[in-house]
Amino acid sequence: MKNILITNDDGIYADGIIRLARAASAFGKVWVIAPKEQRSGGSHSITLHDSIDVYPTTIPVLGTKAFYSTGTPADCVRLGCTTLLPEKPDAVLSGINLGYNAATDIQYSATAGAAFEGAFQGCLSIAFSEGTNGYSEVADRFLPKLLEELLSEQPCDNEIINVNFPGCPLAECKGILRNRTVSHSMIFRDSYKVLWELPNGAVRYEVEGTYQENAEEGSDLRALFDKYVSVGRVRNMSWEQHYNSL
């Protein structure tokens, strides 16, 4: 039986984390530690100058110990791996995120950031995401199969497995594509609109984006646009590794 730590950035009571915990419970003892509320876009941020409160809670998954915290998703993984669990988990699962974490958006993702923290702690770490259009049947259909396959993998330094489920009906999904590379494209081309301006020069902005539909062949984003489940590895290089690769 594996010890499995699960977190997310959509909050402890989000539908995606409950579905992931339910599926993962077939493969071992599941611990859930996640922020109480939405923390998307926080990347790999951690709390350094404030305390972190942790509260026991319950989720509708039998046999699961659950906690929510005032920290970030990466904080939740650090606490779980170093303090809260009786021993370091065998695997860290992050998600199922509401919204793709693919292409250049990965750098902003707190779902991916939490998984990278798991990798830094020496655990096999997997991030799961799906579309925002309400289709969950693809994830629910393929998740048990992928967990059985991926939980047998060995952890790699600074590397996570990244899984994205296409936002389409199950009947339209064409299957799984593995070894997808990270697209150099973006899902949304962001811009900012003005909400209001004051005479003293203060301006309030709100982000908005234009959905993109171009991506390289063999990439995670191309797989999703073509209605495949995308599975690939993402490596977080240190500055030294990046410098040496130039």
Steps between C-alpha positions, in 0.01 A plus 500: 500500500635840403473817707356762266487874573247702301469877470358757257468873442121516462432439870447198723130463413539530122344225292829411330696420816219282634485303175879459503502385863223251430688351205833496683354323803499177296882512495594581858448712809394850398577822686351827374656833598388801300422870531154578628425726204607579145876557457541470122785680324731482800766289326748354753460772763545413867428683826811639671395803706167384645383198695295223336188368670388141436152368585366144482195463280301233318439428134264235359769235440508209743828436679653834405660735752444859390629840610470852365759770552546873467815439296564455130475167316879467519482570875250214532742258333794618711297460820376159394840366401694639796256523791140384474532152352658227715749438218585656166235409242578272210319731260365855484194561281385853420157578352274426329534867405210684339676630189786366291854520628685469173731701275636825644221514761688234700737767637209674678326187621475435874385149408833440328683696771366266769604198293850647456523540877422130529780425254739720699406295807601183316151370421348378176285801409213524253283799405150448360286759320186515287305755298268761645196424287338251734605173333645268766421160351833475316696547822275261691535235228880513458612601851504149657695359204756782513540477877569127474759568230666814635518409869746227404743759359814602689541859626739726309682805634326827410261322266126438509254304290238735356160364395229705328155368411328660199180694557273295278237227533643154555371385161718764330822420688745317272709338776830570673815651352813450710840669495351836403739794505412835655364730231671835446158645422255646750140407570393861549659816364448729798423869506354738759188714484433811709216464750519853636723806523511771767604865461808436717636259238403173668385233255344160561575230242357154438669227299328363193624258237449382146488121463773360272465189284849457354759259640791287380456138399602265780427757772264488796284780364470341154380178666230688691384692194474166317297351792762264641608455861849650522768334716854636517788585728590856597843584636569802719862587428709689752667822387832313483351231276336768287830690467687185401239417239541829313 
